[in-house]
Amino acid sequence: MDPLFLALSPTDVEATLAERIRQLRASRGWTQAELARRSGLGLATVARIERTGQGQISSLTRLCAAFGRLDDFDAVLRPEPPRTMDELRRRTAR
């Protein structure tokens, strides 16, 4: 994980994600309208997410699918490693 993310507030993370989405779209030469078409989102939704970083999780997953980056979600809220041997035993007993 990017150590910078650890020191950011939720608002900072939203702004960073908005910028990353803008940059990724631009690097592919897509307009906001093209990204909206490819993701199945409305143009206003794409513009708002790029401006504020705020939106629904389903919108973010659609954007990531359009970019071919759904695998980036693998690390989101991944279970924490067990802290004790007892916890490890409980998890593996299931």
Backbone hydrogen bonds, N-H to C=O, Kabsch-Sander energy under -0.5 kcal/mol:
donor,donor_aa,acceptor,acceptor_aa,energy
5,F,2,D,-1.3
6,L,2,D,-0.7
6,L,3,P,-0.7
7,A,3,P,-0.6
7,A,4,L,-1.3
8,L,5,F,-1.3
13,V,9,S,-2.4
14,E,10,P,-2.3
15,A,11,T,-2.1
16,T,12,D,-2.3
17,L,13,V,-2.8
18,A,14,E,-2.5
19,E,15,A,-2.1
20,R,16,T,-2.4
21,I,17,L,-2.6
22,R,18,A,-2.3
23,Q,19,E,-2.7
24,L,20,R,-2.6
25,R,21,I,-2.6
26,A,22,R,-2.7
27,S,23,Q,-2.5
28,R,24,L,-1.1
28,R,25,R,-0.7
29,G,26,A,-1.4
30,W,25,R,-2.1
35,L,31,T,-2.3
36,A,32,Q,-2.6
37,R,33,A,-2.3
38,R,34,E,-2.7
39,S,35,L,-2.1
40,G,36,A,-1.5
41,L,36,A,-1.2
46,V,42,G,-2.2
47,A,43,L,-2.7
48,R,44,A,-2.4
49,I,45,T,-2.6
50,E,46,V,-2.5
51,R,47,A,-1.7
52,T,48,R,-3.3
53,G,48,R,-0.7
53,G,49,I,-1.8
60,L,56,Q,-1.9
61,T,57,I,-2.7
62,R,58,S,-1.8
63,L,59,S,-2.3
64,C,60,L,-2.6
65,A,61,T,-2.2
66,A,62,R,-2.3
67,F,63,L,-1.7
68,G,64,C,-0.5
68,G,65,A,-1.1
69,R,64,C,-3.6
72,D,69,R,-1.9
73,F,70,L,-2.0
74,D,71,D,-1.6
75,A,72,D,-0.8
76,V,73,F,-1.4
78,R,75,A,-1.3
88,L,84,T,-1.9
89,R,85,M,-2.6
90,R,86,D,-2.4
91,R,87,E,-2.2
92,T,88,L,-2.2
93,A,89,R,-1.4
94,R,90,R,-0.5
94,R,91,R,-0.7
